[in-house]
């Protein structure tokens, strides 16, 4: 299964890492579907370089 980039609409913790709104995550298709369905994130077409991703352990 391929991964999908999503941009968070609000703060969210994913796999123990707390992310701010507007952070872009590369997640599984199933996680992307869940995040979009629950209005937590929007899909993104372009990949984001690792250095641009935000997050810290919660």
Residue pairs with C-beta under 8 A, 6 or more apart in sequence:
1 28
1 29
1 30
2 29
3 26
3 27
3 28
3 29
3 32
4 26
4 27
4 28
4 29
4 31
4 32
4 43
5 24
5 25
5 26
5 27
5 32
5 43
5 44
5 45
5 46
5 47
5 48
6 24
6 25
6 27
6 32
6 35
6 36
6 41
6 42
6 43
6 44
7 22
7 23
7 24
7 41
7 42
7 43
7 44
8 19
8 20
8 21
8 22
8 23
8 24
8 25
8 35
8 40
8 41
9 21
9 39
9 40
9 41
9 42
10 21
10 40
11 18
11 19
11 20
11 21
12 18
12 19
12 35
12 40
12 41
13 19
13 58
14 25
14 27
14 31
16 57
16 58
17 55
17 56
17 57
17 58
18 55
18 56
18 57
18 58
19 25
19 54
19 55
20 54
23 53
23 54
23 55
24 44
24 48
24 52
24 53
25 41
25 53
26 47
26 48
26 53
27 35
32 41
32 43
35 41
36 42
36 43
